[in-house]
Amino acid sequence: MLRAELRLGLAEARTAVGDIRAGRYTGGTLPEMARLVGALRAAGIEARTVARR
């Protein structure tokens, strides 16, 4: 799901998952991340956006 939403290759998706779990993923704008969170939630995965300053 993550690969399709972000259009990533397998290695890139694995790196992104690690970054997401560690709270350091910065792969898009806030609207893009909100869309990703919506897709993750629809897939049954708990997710939220966190704005960093």
N, CA, C and O atoms as a CHARMM CRD file, in Angstrom:
* protein
*
  212
    1    1 MET  N      0.82100  -1.17700   0.00000 PROA 1      0.00000
    2    1 MET  CA     0.00000   0.00000   0.00000 PROA 1      0.00000
    3    1 MET  C      0.87100   1.24800   0.00000 PROA 1      0.00000
    4    1 MET  O      0.62500   2.18200  -0.76300 PROA 1      0.00000
    5    2 LEU  N      1.87800   1.26500   0.84700 PROA 2      0.00000
    6    2 LEU  CA     2.76600   2.42000   0.93500 PROA 2      0.00000
    7    2 LEU  C      3.49100   2.64500  -0.38800 PROA 2      0.00000
    8    2 LEU  O      3.64600   3.78400  -0.82900 PROA 2      0.00000
    9    3 ARG  N      3.92800   1.57300  -1.01000 PROA 3      0.00000
   10    3 ARG  CA     4.61800   1.69500  -2.29800 PROA 3      0.00000
   11    3 ARG  C      3.71300   2.32700  -3.34700 PROA 3      0.00000
   12    3 ARG  O      4.15100   3.18800  -4.11100 PROA 3      0.00000
   13    4 ALA  N      2.45600   1.90300  -3.38500 PROA 4      0.00000
   14    4 ALA  CA     1.52800   2.43100  -4.38400 PROA 4      0.00000
   15    4 ALA  C      1.19400   3.89800  -4.10700 PROA 4      0.00000
   16    4 ALA  O      1.18200   4.71200  -5.03100 PROA 4      0.00000
   17    5 GLU  N      0.92600   4.23900  -2.86200 PROA 5      0.00000
   18    5 GLU  CA     0.55900   5.61500  -2.51400 PROA 5      0.00000
   19    5 GLU  C      1.68600   6.60300  -2.76600 PROA 5      0.00000
   20    5 GLU  O      1.44800   7.71100  -3.24700 PROA 5      0.00000
   21    6 LEU  N      2.90900   6.20800  -2.44500 PROA 6      0.00000
   22    6 LEU  CA     4.04800   7.12500  -2.57400 PROA 6      0.00000
   23    6 LEU  C      4.85200   6.89500  -3.84300 PROA 6      0.00000
   24    6 LEU  O      5.81300   7.61300  -4.12000 PROA 6      0.00000
   25    7 ARG  N      4.44900   5.87900  -4.61600 PROA 7      0.00000
   26    7 ARG  CA     5.14900   5.52700  -5.86200 PROA 7      0.00000
   27    7 ARG  C      6.63800   5.27300  -5.60600 PROA 7      0.00000
   28    7 ARG  O      7.50900   5.87600  -6.23300 PROA 7      0.00000
   29    8 LEU  N      6.90000   4.35700  -4.66100 PROA 8      0.00000
   30    8 LEU  CA     8.26700   4.02600  -4.27400 PROA 8      0.00000
   31    8 LEU  C      8.63200   2.62700  -4.72700 PROA 8      0.00000
   32    8 LEU  O      7.76600   1.76700  -4.89100 PROA 8      0.00000
   33    9 GLY  N      9.91800   2.40900  -4.92500 PROA 9      0.00000
   34    9 GLY  CA    10.41900   1.06500  -5.14100 PROA 9      0.00000
   35    9 GLY  C     10.45700   0.33500  -3.80900 PROA 9      0.00000
   36    9 GLY  O     10.21100   0.93300  -2.76200 PROA 9      0.00000
   37   10 LEU  N     10.76600  -0.95600  -3.84500 PROA 10     0.00000
   38   10 LEU  CA    10.74900  -1.76600  -2.63000 PROA 10     0.00000
   39   10 LEU  C     11.76200  -1.25700  -1.60200 PROA 10     0.00000
   40   10 LEU  O     11.42800  -1.10800  -0.42700 PROA 10     0.00000
   41   11 ALA  N     12.98100  -0.99300  -2.02900 PROA 11     0.00000
   42   11 ALA  CA    14.01600  -0.52500  -1.08900 PROA 11     0.00000
   43   11 ALA  C     13.64200   0.82600  -0.49400 PROA 11     0.00000
   44   11 ALA  O     13.83100   1.05200   0.70100 PROA 11     0.00000
   45   12 GLU  N     13.11200   1.72400  -1.32100 PROA 12     0.00000
   46   12 GLU  CA    12.68800   3.04200  -0.83400 PROA 12     0.00000
   47   12 GLU  C     11.53400   2.92100   0.15400 PROA 12     0.00000
   48   12 GLU  O     11.48700   3.64000   1.15200 PROA 12     0.00000
   49   13 ALA  N     10.60200   2.01000  -0.12500 PROA 13     0.00000
   50   13 ALA  CA     9.45900   1.81100   0.77300 PROA 13     0.00000
   51   13 ALA  C      9.91900   1.27200   2.12300 PROA 13     0.00000
   52   13 ALA  O      9.40300   1.67500   3.16500 PROA 13     0.00000
   53   14 ARG  N     10.88600   0.36500   2.10400 PROA 14     0.00000
   54   14 ARG  CA    11.40700  -0.17000   3.36700 PROA 14     0.00000
   55   14 ARG  C     12.06000   0.93200   4.19000 PROA 14     0.00000
   56   14 ARG  O     11.88300   0.99200   5.40700 PROA 14     0.00000
   57   15 THR  N     12.81000   1.79700   3.53300 PROA 15     0.00000
   58   15 THR  CA    13.43300   2.92700   4.23000 PROA 15     0.00000
   59   15 THR  C     12.35900   3.86400   4.77900 PROA 15     0.00000
   60   15 THR  O     12.45900   4.33400   5.91300 PROA 15     0.00000
   61   16 ALA  N     11.34300   4.13200   3.98000 PROA 16     0.00000
   62   16 ALA  CA    10.25300   5.01400   4.41100 PROA 16     0.00000
   63   16 ALA  C      9.54200   4.44700   5.63600 PROA 16     0.00000
   64   16 ALA  O      9.21200   5.19400   6.55800 PROA 16     0.00000
   65   17 VAL  N      9.30300   3.14100   5.65900 PROA 17     0.00000
   66   17 VAL  CA     8.63500   2.51700   6.80900 PROA 17     0.00000
   67   17 VAL  C      9.46500   2.72400   8.07300 PROA 17     0.00000
   68   17 VAL  O      8.92000   3.05100   9.12800 PROA 17     0.00000
   69   18 GLY  N     10.77300   2.53600   7.97200 PROA 18     0.00000
   70   18 GLY  CA    11.64100   2.76100   9.12400 PROA 18     0.00000
   71   18 GLY  C     11.58200   4.20200   9.59500 PROA 18     0.00000
   72   18 GLY  O     11.53200   4.46800  10.79600 PROA 18     0.00000
   73   19 ASP  N     11.58600   5.14000   8.64400 PROA 19     0.00000
   74   19 ASP  CA    11.51200   6.55900   8.98600 PROA 19     0.00000
   75   19 ASP  C     10.16300   6.91400   9.60600 PROA 19     0.00000
   76   19 ASP  O     10.09900   7.69500  10.55500 PROA 19     0.00000
   77   20 ILE  N      9.09900   6.34800   9.07500 PROA 20     0.00000
   78   20 ILE  CA     7.75900   6.61000   9.61200 PROA 20     0.00000
   79   20 ILE  C      7.66500   6.10300  11.04800 PROA 20     0.00000
   80   20 ILE  O      7.17400   6.80500  11.93200 PROA 20     0.00000
   81   21 ARG  N      8.13300   4.88900  11.27100 PROA 21     0.00000
   82   21 ARG  CA     8.08400   4.31500  12.62600 PROA 21     0.00000
   83   21 ARG  C      8.91200   5.11600  13.61400 PROA 21     0.00000
   84   21 ARG  O      8.56200   5.20900  14.79100 PROA 21     0.00000
   85   22 ALA  N     10.01200   5.69700  13.13900 PROA 22     0.00000
   86   22 ALA  CA    10.89100   6.48000  14.01500 PROA 22     0.00000
   87   22 ALA  C     10.41700   7.92500  14.16700 PROA 22     0.00000
   88   22 ALA  O     10.99300   8.68700  14.94400 PROA 22     0.00000
   89   23 GLY  N      9.36300   8.30800  13.42500 PROA 23     0.00000
   90   23 GLY  CA     8.82700   9.65900  13.52500 PROA 23     0.00000
   91   23 GLY  C      9.64700  10.70100  12.80000 PROA 23     0.00000
   92   23 GLY  O      9.57500  11.88800  13.11900 PROA 23     0.00000
   93   24 ARG  N     10.43500  10.26100  11.81500 PROA 24     0.00000
   94   24 ARG  CA    11.28000  11.21700  11.10800 PROA 24     0.00000
   95   24 ARG  C     11.00900  11.26800   9.59900 PROA 24     0.00000
   96   24 ARG  O     11.82900  11.78700   8.84300 PROA 24     0.00000
   97   25 TYR  N      9.87700  10.73900   9.16200 PROA 25     0.00000
   98   25 TYR  CA     9.55500  10.76300   7.73300 PROA 25     0.00000
   99   25 TYR  C      9.09400  12.15000   7.32500 PROA 25     0.00000
  100   25 TYR  O      8.15300  12.68700   7.91100 PROA 25     0.00000
  101   26 THR  N      9.73100  12.72500   6.35000 PROA 26     0.00000
  102   26 THR  CA     9.37800  14.05800   5.84600 PROA 26     0.00000
  103   26 THR  C      9.22800  14.00900   4.33100 PROA 26     0.00000
  104   26 THR  O      9.79800  14.83100   3.61400 PROA 26     0.00000
  105   27 GLY  N      8.47100  13.05700   3.86100 PROA 27     0.00000
  106   27 GLY  CA     8.39800  12.78900   2.43500 PROA 27     0.00000
  107   27 GLY  C      7.36500  13.56600   1.65700 PROA 27     0.00000
  108   27 GLY  O      7.09400  13.21700   0.50800 PROA 27     0.00000
  109   28 GLY  N      6.77200  14.60200   2.22000 PROA 28     0.00000
  110   28 GLY  CA     5.77900  15.32400   1.44600 PROA 28     0.00000
  111   28 GLY  C      5.23400  16.52400   2.18000 PROA 28     0.00000
  112   28 GLY  O      5.60900  16.81600   3.31600 PROA 28     0.00000
  113   29 THR  N      4.34300  17.20700   1.50200 PROA 29     0.00000
  114   29 THR  CA     3.68500  18.36600   2.09300 PROA 29     0.00000
  115   29 THR  C      2.62200  17.89200   3.08100 PROA 29     0.00000
  116   29 THR  O      2.27700  16.71100   3.10200 PROA 29     0.00000
  117   30 LEU  N      2.11100  18.79400   3.88500 PROA 30     0.00000
  118   30 LEU  CA     1.07200  18.42000   4.84700 PROA 30     0.00000
  119   30 LEU  C     -0.15800  17.83100   4.14900 PROA 30     0.00000
  120   30 LEU  O     -0.67800  16.81700   4.61500 PROA 30     0.00000
  121   31 PRO  N     -0.64800  18.42300   3.04800 PROA 31     0.00000
  122   31 PRO  CA    -1.78700  17.79800   2.36800 PROA 31     0.00000
  123   31 PRO  C     -1.46500  16.39500   1.82800 PROA 31     0.00000
  124   31 PRO  O     -2.32400  15.51300   1.85300 PROA 31     0.00000
  125   32 GLU  N     -0.24100  16.18700   1.34400 PROA 32     0.00000
  126   32 GLU  CA     0.14300  14.86100   0.86400 PROA 32     0.00000
  127   32 GLU  C      0.18500  13.85600   2.00900 PROA 32     0.00000
  128   32 GLU  O     -0.24500  12.71200   1.85700 PROA 32     0.00000
  129   33 MET  N      0.70100  14.28500   3.14800 PROA 33     0.00000
  130   33 MET  CA     0.76700  13.39600   4.30300 PROA 33     0.00000
  131   33 MET  C     -0.61900  13.10700   4.85600 PROA 33     0.00000
  132   33 MET  O     -0.88400  11.99900   5.32300 PROA 33     0.00000
  133   34 ALA  N     -1.51300  14.10400   4.80500 PROA 34     0.00000
  134   34 ALA  CA    -2.89400  13.88600   5.24700 PROA 34     0.00000
  135   34 ALA  C     -3.56900  12.84400   4.35500 PROA 34     0.00000
  136   34 ALA  O     -4.33000  12.00900   4.84400 PROA 34     0.00000
  137   35 ARG  N     -3.29600  12.88900   3.05900 PROA 35     0.00000
  138   35 ARG  CA    -3.84300  11.89800   2.13000 PROA 35     0.00000
  139   35 ARG  C     -3.27800  10.50900   2.43500 PROA 35     0.00000
  140   35 ARG  O     -4.01000   9.52000   2.40700 PROA 35     0.00000
  141   36 LEU  N     -1.98500  10.43700   2.72300 PROA 36     0.00000
  142   36 LEU  CA    -1.36000   9.16500   3.07100 PROA 36     0.00000
  143   36 LEU  C     -1.95600   8.60500   4.35700 PROA 36     0.00000
  144   36 LEU  O     -2.24400   7.41100   4.43900 PROA 36     0.00000
  145   37 VAL  N     -2.14300   9.45800   5.36000 PROA 37     0.00000
  146   37 VAL  CA    -2.75000   9.02300   6.62000 PROA 37     0.00000
  147   37 VAL  C     -4.14500   8.46500   6.35500 PROA 37     0.00000
  148   37 VAL  O     -4.52000   7.43400   6.91300 PROA 37     0.00000
  149   38 GLY  N     -4.90500   9.13800   5.51600 PROA 38     0.00000
  150   38 GLY  CA    -6.24400   8.64600   5.17800 PROA 38     0.00000
  151   38 GLY  C     -6.20600   7.27100   4.53400 PROA 38     0.00000
  152   38 GLY  O     -7.02900   6.41100   4.84600 PROA 38     0.00000
  153   39 ALA  N     -5.25000   7.06400   3.63500 PROA 39     0.00000
  154   39 ALA  CA    -5.11500   5.76300   2.96800 PROA 39     0.00000
  155   39 ALA  C     -4.68600   4.68700   3.96200 PROA 39     0.00000
  156   39 ALA  O     -5.18100   3.56100   3.91200 PROA 39     0.00000
  157   40 LEU  N     -3.77000   5.02900   4.85900 PROA 40     0.00000
  158   40 LEU  CA    -3.33700   4.06200   5.87400 PROA 40     0.00000
  159   40 LEU  C     -4.49600   3.68200   6.78600 PROA 40     0.00000
  160   40 LEU  O     -4.68900   2.50600   7.09600 PROA 40     0.00000
  161   41 ARG  N     -5.26400   4.67400   7.21300 PROA 41     0.00000
  162   41 ARG  CA    -6.42400   4.39800   8.07100 PROA 41     0.00000
  163   41 ARG  C     -7.44700   3.51900   7.35800 PROA 41     0.00000
  164   41 ARG  O     -8.02800   2.61300   7.95500 PROA 41     0.00000
  165   42 ALA  N     -7.65900   3.80000   6.07000 PROA 42     0.00000
  166   42 ALA  CA    -8.60800   2.99500   5.29500 PROA 42     0.00000
  167   42 ALA  C     -8.14500   1.54600   5.19100 PROA 42     0.00000
  168   42 ALA  O     -8.96300   0.63800   5.04600 PROA 42     0.00000
  169   43 ALA  N     -6.83500   1.33300   5.26400 PROA 43     0.00000
  170   43 ALA  CA    -6.27300  -0.01500   5.21700 PROA 43     0.00000
  171   43 ALA  C     -6.22500  -0.65900   6.60400 PROA 43     0.00000
  172   43 ALA  O     -5.73600  -1.77900   6.75300 PROA 43     0.00000
  173   44 GLY  N     -6.73600   0.05400   7.62800 PROA 44     0.00000
  174   44 GLY  CA    -6.78500  -0.49300   8.97300 PROA 44     0.00000
  175   44 GLY  C     -5.53600  -0.23600   9.79300 PROA 44     0.00000
  176   44 GLY  O     -5.32400  -0.88000  10.82000 PROA 44     0.00000
  177   45 ILE  N     -4.70200   0.70600   9.34700 PROA 45     0.00000
  178   45 ILE  CA    -3.46400   1.02000  10.04300 PROA 45     0.00000
  179   45 ILE  C     -3.64300   2.33300  10.80800 PROA 45     0.00000
  180   45 ILE  O     -4.05600   3.34100  10.23400 PROA 45     0.00000
  181   46 GLU  N     -3.33200   2.31600  12.09100 PROA 46     0.00000
  182   46 GLU  CA    -3.44500   3.53500  12.88900 PROA 46     0.00000
  183   46 GLU  C     -2.37000   4.52200  12.43600 PROA 46     0.00000
  184   46 GLU  O     -1.18900   4.17900  12.38800 PROA 46     0.00000
  185   47 ALA  N     -2.77600   5.73200  12.10800 PROA 47     0.00000
  186   47 ALA  CA    -1.83400   6.74600  11.61900 PROA 47     0.00000
  187   47 ALA  C     -2.33300   8.14200  11.95800 PROA 47     0.00000
  188   47 ALA  O     -3.53100   8.36900  12.12800 PROA 47     0.00000
  189   48 ARG  N     -1.38900   9.07300  12.05100 PROA 48     0.00000
  190   48 ARG  CA    -1.73300  10.48800  12.28500 PROA 48     0.00000
  191   48 ARG  C     -0.62200  11.34100  11.72200 PROA 48     0.00000
  192   48 ARG  O      0.51200  10.88600  11.57100 PROA 48     0.00000
  193   49 THR  N     -0.95400  12.58200  11.41300 PROA 49     0.00000
  194   49 THR  CA     0.07200  13.52700  10.96200 PROA 49     0.00000
  195   49 THR  C      0.55300  14.32400  12.16300 PROA 49     0.00000
  196   49 THR  O     -0.19800  14.58100  13.10400 PROA 49     0.00000
  197   50 VAL  N      1.80500  14.70400  12.10900 PROA 50     0.00000
  198   50 VAL  CA     2.40300  15.50600  13.16300 PROA 50     0.00000
  199   50 VAL  C      3.13600  16.65900  12.48200 PROA 50     0.00000
  200   50 VAL  O      4.07100  16.44500  11.71000 PROA 50     0.00000
  201   51 ALA  N      2.70300  17.87200  12.77600 PROA 51     0.00000
  202   51 ALA  CA     3.36700  19.04200  12.18900 PROA 51     0.00000
  203   51 ALA  C      4.60200  19.37500  13.00900 PROA 51     0.00000
  204   51 ALA  O      4.53500  19.50000  14.23100 PROA 51     0.00000
  205   52 ARG  N      5.70600  19.51400  12.33600 PROA 52     0.00000
  206   52 ARG  CA     6.95400  19.87800  13.00600 PROA 52     0.00000
  207   52 ARG  C      7.26300  21.33500  12.73900 PROA 52     0.00000
  208   52 ARG  O      6.97000  21.85700  11.66300 PROA 52     0.00000
  209   53 ARG  N      7.84400  21.97600  13.70300 PROA 53     0.00000
  210   53 ARG  CA     8.19000  23.38800  13.53600 PROA 53     0.00000
  211   53 ARG  C      9.66500  23.57100  13.48300 PROA 53     0.00000
  212   53 ARG  O     10.14300  24.69700  13.34500 PROA 53     0.00000
